[in-house]
Amino acid sequence: MKVVTNRIRGLHPVVFNESLLVRIWPPVILVLILLSISLLSTFFGGPLIKLAIIEMLVKVVVIVGLYIFIGNSGIVSFGHIVFMLLGAYCTAWLTLPVPFKQLSLTGLPDFLIKHQYNVFLAAMASGGLAAAFAAIIGFGLMQASGIAASMAMFGVLAAVNTVYANWEAVTMGLSSIVGLPMYVNVWVGFAWATAVIWTAFAYQSSRFGLALRATREDEAAAKASGINIVMQRFIAFVLSAFFVGVGGALYAHFIGVISVDTFYIEMTFVTLAMLVFGGMRSLSGAVIGVITISGLIDLLREVEGGIRIGGVLLSAPAYAQELGFAIVMILVLVFRPKGLMAGHELYWPIGIRKN
């Protein structure tokens, strides 16, 4: 164990455990980065900037939730947005005003249709419903590996999307549900982002996370070592589903309106792109990917709207946002195939060596 001592002009020595600092530095610096962004947006950002930061923080919850399973197992899930869908509709059933539910969601049971519940409890219930659904389907899906598991999850998303699109008495079908309490602000988003970052770090540092990453690196060797591959994947799958479900609830309360189509192909692509862009094999990559892509999308949106320079209004074509995003993705994947962080974490600053 290394111990670092610091003397500053007569002050008593400050002794701390270097190995502990090295271990916990990634979540600490990630939370500090998000805290700095949140503070800057609160004190210096306009309304549009604040909305962009809130959306970014909500997506941190979703993408880090994805990372818990995808990053540690190596299985790219094309269907995880199903948990956002479940979470968003669960919180709508719980938090919508009673008159609205009695008028439009007549298929709900009495304990939902006659009561309006606390938003925090609704978020927890949304995560719980997503986790319960993951537990029901998990053991079967976790038997598969590689592209088979990826496509099986997409099949689950397609099936649930179809059910919700036609379950009009409970979901209003293809119509939008409006009137959700819009309580998600910068600090609500920051609190949940902090919670998911520390949970993901605790999981990946635990024996369960280490065992799952062993199956990612060499499935045959892990199995020969006595690791129960299906069980390890199942644990990460359920934990991941909980936070993606919470992310769905937060997103619903951020925009105030939801529809089935919101949580389908486009959301699947955007969330996976953020994870791949930053680097799906590290927690730092997951968070940095969200921050970078969110900033890029907002910048391109501003350029589309027009930027005035020296009295001249410069604007890009209406498709500039999608085109610019695609070009940046291609460049990153060509020159950094493993993402910006390439599977590495943000380490303790220079001057303290790794053990």
N, C-alpha and C positions, 0 to 999 in steps of 0.2 A: 504494500500500500504506500503510495507516494503522499507526502505531506508538503505543502507549500507554505513558507513563512514569509511574511511581509513586514518590514520595519520602516516606519516613516517618521523621521525626526522626533525621536523620543517616545513615540506611541508604543504601546505594548504590542508584541508580536500577534499577528492575526494568523491563526492556523486553521486550515481547512483541508478536507479530503479531496484531492484532485480527481480521483476516480469517480466520486459521486458527481462532481461538476461536469465531467465528461459525459456521464451517463444521462443526466437530466437536461443537458444543454439544449438539445433539439426542441423539445416542447417549450422550454423557457423562452428561447429566442423567437420561436414561431408566435407564441402568445404576445410577446413584446412587440413584434412587427404589427400584428393585428391591432394591438392596443394603440400604437402610434398612429396607424391609419384611422382608427375610430376617433381618437382625440382630435386629429387634424380636421376630419370631416365635421365634427361637432362644433368646433370653434371657428373654423375658417371656410367650411364648405357651404355652398348654396343648396337649395332644395334638391336639385337634380343630382348633385354630387352625393348628398346624403342617401338618396334613394339607391344610387349605384353601389354605395358602400354596404348598405343593408342587404341588397341582393347578393353581393359578393360574400358577405358573412354567412348568409343562409346557404349558399352553395358550398362554402367550406364545410358546413355540417354534412351536406350530402356527399361531397367528394371524399372527405376523410372517412365517412361511413362506407363508401365504396372501397376505399383503400384497405380497410380492415380485412375484407374478404379477398378482393382481387390482388392487392399488393402482396399479401402474405401467402396466398395459395397459388398464385400464378395463373388462375383460371379467370379469363376475361368474361364477365357476365354481361350479356346483352339484354338482361331482363330486370335488373335491379330497380329500375324506375317503377316497377309494379309496387314496390314498397312506398314510394312517394305517393303514388295514386291512392293506396290504402290509407296512408296517414292523412292525406289531404281531405278525403271524404269522411274519415272518422272524426276529424276535428270539426268538420262542417255539421255533422249530425249532432255533435255535442254542444257546439257554441252558437249556432244560429238562433235568432230570436224565435220563441215558441210560436207566435202567429204565422211566421213564414213557414215553419215546419208543418204546422197543421194545415196550411193551405197547399203546399207544394210537395211535401215528402210524406204522403199519407201512408206509405207502406212501412214506416218506422214503428218499432214497438213503443209501448206507452212510456217506458222509462227514458226514452230519447225524445219522443215527440211532445211530451208534456213538461220537459225541464230544459233549462239552459245552464251549462256547467262552466266551471272555472277554466280559463284558457290554459293555464299551466297543467292542470290535471288532464285537460284534453290533449295536450302535446304528449304527455306521458302515456296516455291511453292509445294515442295514435302509434307511438313507437311500440307499445305492447301488442297492438293488433298486428302490426307488420311482423314483429318477432314471432308471434304465435303462428301466423300463416307460414313464415319461413320454417318453423319447427315442424309443421304438418307436411310440407313438401320436401323438406331438406334431406332426409335420409335417402329418399329415392333419387333426388338429383345429384347428391354428392357421391353416388356410386360411379358416375361418369367422370371423364377427364377431358381436358383439351376442348376441341371445337364441339364435341358432342354435348358437354356440359353447357357451353356458351349458347348453343342453339336451343337446348332444352329450356334454359331460362328465358330465352326470347319467346319460346312457345307459351310459357306461363304468362308472360306479359301480354301477349296477343289474346290469350284466352280470357284473362281477367278484364282487359280493355273491352272485349266484345260483350262480356256479361254486364259490365257497368254501363256500356253505351245503350243497352237495351233494358235495363232495370229501372224504368222510369219512375216507379212509385217510391224508390229509395234514392236514386241518383239524379233524377230528372233527365236521364238518357243523354242525348247529345246536347241538350240545352245547358246553359251555364247556371251554376248556383252563385248567387250574388248576396251581398249583405253580411259577409263574414267580418267579425271585429278586426280592425287593422291595428293591432297592438304591437306588432314587431317593429321595433326601432333599432338604432345602432347598438344600444347596450344589451338588448335582448339577444340580438344576433351574436354579439361578442361573447356573451355569457355561454350560449350553447356551443359556439365555436371552440371556446376554451375547454368546455367539458368534453367534447368529442376528441380534441387533440390529446388531452391527458389520458383519456380512456384508451385511445388507439396506441399511445406510447406504452401505457401499462400493459396492454394486451401483447404487443409485439415483444416486450421485454420479459414476459412471463414464459413459463415452460410450455404453455399451450401455443403461444406465438412462435417460439423457437422450433417446436415440433412441426408446426404447419409449414414454416419456411424450409425445414429439412425436406418435407415432401415436395415442395416446389422445386428445390434444387436437384433432387434425385429420388423419384418416387419409389423405385425398386429398392434402393439402399435404405430408405426410410422404413419401408415395409419390412425389410429383413432385420432392421434394428428393433422391431417390435412396436413401431408407431402405428396406432389405429388411424389410418388415413381418413376414412369416412367420418369418424367422430371428430377429429381435429378440424376438418372442413366444416362440419356441421356447427361446431361452436362458433367459429368465425362468421359463418353464414347468418346465424341467428343474431349475433351481436351487431353485425353490419346492418341487418334489416331493421333493427331497432332505431339506429340513428338516421338511416335513410327515411324511415317512417316519420320520425320527428322533423326531419328536414322538409318532408312533404307538408306537414302541419304548419311549420313556420312559413313556408312559401305561400300557402293558402292565405294565411293571415297577413302576409306582406302585400299581396296583390288584391285581396278582398274578394276575389271571384275565381272560381275553378270550373273546369270542364274536363271531360275525359280525354279529349285530344291534347290537352296541355301536357299530359304525362305519357307520351308515347315516343315516336321515332325521333323527333327533333330534340326532346329533352335527353333521350338516350345518347344521341350523338354528341351533344354539347358537354354533358357530364363526363363521358368517356374521353372526349378530346382534352378536357382540362386535366384529367388524371394522366393520360399518356403524354401530354405536352410537358408537364412538370417532371414526370418520371414515376411510373406506377409502383416501383419497388422501394420507395421510401416515403415516410411521413412528410418530410420536408418537401419532397417533390409534389405530393398531393396538394399541399397548401400553396406552394409557390406557383404551381400550375393555375390554381384558381385566381390568385392575385394577378398574375401576368395576363391571362386570357381576359379576365374581367376588365383590366385596364385597357387592353388592346381593343376590345369590343366598344368600350365607351369612347375611346379616341376616334375610331373609325366612324362611330355614330355622329360625333361632333363634326368630322370632316364632311360627312354626307349632308349635314345641315348647313354647312358653310362656315368658313373661318375668315374673318375680316383682317387683312394685313395691309396697313398703310392706306386705308380707304378703299381697298379693292377686296371684294367678296370672292373668295375662292371656295368652290364646292366640288365634291366628287360625285360621280354617277350614283344612282340609287342602289346599285348592286355592289358598291365599293366595300361595304362591311363584310359581306360574304366572301368576296374575292380576296380581300386583304387577309382575312382570317385563314382562308385556304392556303394562300401563298406562304404565310408565316408557318403554318403547320407543316407544309411540305419541306421548307428549309430546315426547320428544327429536326424533323424526322430523318432527313438526309444526313445532316451534319452531327446530330446528337440522337442516334437511333433509340437510346434508352431514356430520352427526355432531358430536360435542362439539368436536373440533379443527377441523372445517370445512376440512380439507385443509392446515392450517398445522402447522408444527413448533414445538416448544418452543425459543424463541430465547434468546440470551445476555441476562442481566438488564439492566434499565434502566440507562442510563449509558454504554453503548457503542452507538453508532449503526451501522446497517447500512451497508455500502459502497454 
